[in-house]
Amino acid sequence: MRHQVKGRKLKRTHSHRNALLKNLAASLFLHKRIETTIAKAKELRSFAEPLITRARKGTLHDMRIVMSALRHKEAAKELFNNVVPAVGDRKGGYTRIVRTAVRLGDAAQMAIIELVDYNEAANQMAQQRQEAREAAAQSKKEKEAEKASAES
């Protein structure tokens, strides 16, 4: 039984798994969006989000911790110079995982993991959905008010 066993092994050794997560995180910070399997995306989220939180603090100590975790100079520069200002005051949830189709070769469920503040199309669609929801709620209240005034 796997009681209180956290994380996924991803069928890799400890060192191979760590190298995989470091490379995936570096690619995520450089490209802002990558496609991988769902299991890798979920593990990457638990690896990358604490790095972004550390980078938000911005002290020298945090920079060194992030650099030792990433081992990729360009990705660390991108994280500190571009990603952190875009994140702003967001308290967490810096990444989004979107499921896509299955991979043809082995039918693995694929996903896109992306930095939330960089996907303008998704953010715009979410804003439109929110506005439509608010408009529907407002019209529903107006109809109920008209119905109540008609009954009186």
C-alpha positions as CSV (number, residue, x, y, z in Angstrom):
1,M,0.0,0.0,0.0
2,R,1.1,3.5,-0.8
3,H,0.0,5.3,2.3
4,Q,1.6,8.8,2.6
5,V,3.9,8.2,-0.4
6,K,4.1,11.5,-2.3
7,G,5.3,12.1,-5.8
8,R,5.5,9.9,-8.9
9,K,8.5,7.8,-9.9
10,L,7.8,8.1,-13.6
11,K,9.6,4.8,-14.2
12,R,13.0,6.6,-13.6
13,T,15.8,6.5,-11.1
14,H,16.1,9.3,-8.6
15,S,18.8,11.1,-10.5
16,H,17.1,10.7,-13.9
17,R,13.8,12.0,-12.4
18,N,15.5,15.1,-10.9
19,A,17.3,15.8,-14.2
20,L,14.0,15.4,-16.0
21,L,12.2,17.9,-13.7
22,K,15.0,20.4,-13.9
23,N,15.0,20.3,-17.7
24,L,11.2,20.5,-17.9
25,A,11.2,23.5,-15.5
26,A,13.9,25.2,-17.6
27,S,11.9,24.7,-20.8
28,L,8.7,25.9,-19.1
29,F,10.4,29.1,-17.9
30,L,12.0,29.7,-21.3
31,H,9.0,28.9,-23.6
32,K,6.1,29.7,-21.1
33,R,4.2,26.6,-22.4
34,I,5.3,23.0,-23.0
35,E,3.5,19.8,-24.0
36,T,4.2,16.6,-22.0
37,T,2.3,13.7,-20.3
38,I,-0.2,14.4,-17.5
39,A,1.9,12.7,-14.9
40,K,5.0,14.7,-15.8
41,A,3.0,17.9,-15.9
42,K,1.6,17.3,-12.4
43,E,5.1,16.6,-11.1
44,L,6.5,19.6,-12.8
45,R,3.9,21.8,-11.2
46,S,5.0,20.7,-7.8
47,F,8.6,21.4,-8.8
48,A,8.3,24.7,-10.6
49,E,5.8,26.6,-8.5
50,P,8.0,26.7,-5.3
51,L,10.8,28.0,-7.5
52,I,8.5,30.8,-8.7
53,T,7.6,31.6,-5.1
54,R,11.2,31.7,-4.2
55,A,12.0,33.9,-7.1
56,R,9.2,36.4,-6.1
57,K,11.1,37.1,-2.9
58,G,14.2,38.1,-4.9
59,T,16.9,38.0,-2.3
60,L,20.4,36.8,-3.1
61,H,19.8,33.7,-1.0
62,D,16.6,32.8,-3.0
63,M,18.4,33.5,-6.3
64,R,21.1,31.0,-5.3
65,I,18.6,28.4,-4.2
66,V,16.7,28.7,-7.5
67,M,19.9,28.5,-9.5
68,S,21.0,25.4,-7.7
69,A,17.7,23.8,-8.3
70,L,17.5,24.7,-12.0
71,R,21.1,24.5,-13.2
72,H,20.2,26.5,-16.3
73,K,21.5,30.1,-16.3
74,E,19.2,31.4,-19.1
75,A,16.1,29.9,-17.5
76,A,17.0,31.5,-14.2
77,K,17.5,34.8,-15.8
78,E,14.2,34.5,-17.6
79,L,12.5,33.5,-14.4
80,F,13.8,36.5,-12.4
81,N,13.6,39.1,-15.2
82,N,10.3,38.3,-17.0
83,V,8.2,35.7,-15.2
84,V,8.3,37.2,-11.7
85,P,7.2,40.7,-12.8
86,A,4.4,39.1,-14.8
87,V,3.3,37.0,-11.9
88,G,3.0,40.1,-9.7
89,D,1.1,39.6,-6.5
90,R,-0.5,36.3,-7.4
91,K,-0.4,34.1,-4.3
92,G,0.1,30.8,-6.0
93,G,-1.3,28.7,-8.9
94,Y,1.3,30.0,-11.4
95,T,0.8,27.1,-13.8
96,R,-2.2,25.7,-15.7
97,I,-2.5,22.1,-16.9
98,V,-4.8,21.5,-19.9
99,R,-5.4,18.0,-21.0
100,T,-5.1,17.4,-24.7
101,A,-5.4,14.3,-27.0
102,V,-3.7,10.9,-26.4
103,R,-0.3,10.3,-28.0
104,L,-0.5,8.0,-31.0
105,G,2.5,5.8,-30.2
106,D,1.5,4.6,-26.8
107,A,-1.9,6.2,-26.1
108,A,-0.5,8.3,-23.2
109,Q,-2.7,11.1,-22.1
110,M,-1.0,14.4,-23.1
111,A,-1.3,17.8,-21.5
112,I,-0.1,21.3,-22.0
113,I,1.4,23.0,-18.9
114,E,1.7,26.7,-19.1
115,L,2.4,29.8,-17.0
116,V,-1.0,31.3,-16.3
117,D,-0.1,35.0,-16.8
118,Y,1.4,34.4,-20.3
119,N,-1.6,32.8,-22.1
120,E,-3.5,35.9,-23.3
121,A,-6.0,33.9,-25.3
122,A,-7.1,31.8,-22.3
123,N,-7.1,34.8,-20.0
124,Q,-9.3,36.7,-22.5
125,M,-11.7,33.8,-22.8
126,A,-11.9,33.5,-19.0
127,Q,-12.7,37.2,-18.8
128,Q,-15.4,36.9,-21.4
129,R,-16.9,33.9,-19.6
130,Q,-16.9,35.9,-16.3
131,E,-18.6,38.8,-18.0
132,A,-21.2,36.6,-19.6
133,R,-21.9,34.9,-16.2
134,E,-22.4,38.3,-14.6
135,A,-24.7,39.5,-17.3
136,A,-26.8,36.3,-17.1
137,A,-27.0,36.7,-13.3
138,Q,-28.1,40.3,-13.7
139,S,-30.8,39.5,-16.3
140,K,-32.1,36.7,-14.0
141,K,-32.4,39.1,-11.1
142,E,-34.2,41.6,-13.4
143,K,-36.7,38.9,-14.6
144,E,-37.4,37.9,-11.0
145,A,-37.9,41.5,-10.0
146,E,-40.4,42.0,-12.9
147,K,-42.2,38.7,-12.0
148,A,-42.5,39.8,-8.4
149,S,-43.8,43.3,-9.3
150,A,-46.3,41.7,-11.8
151,E,-47.7,39.4,-9.1
152,S,-48.2,42.3,-6.7
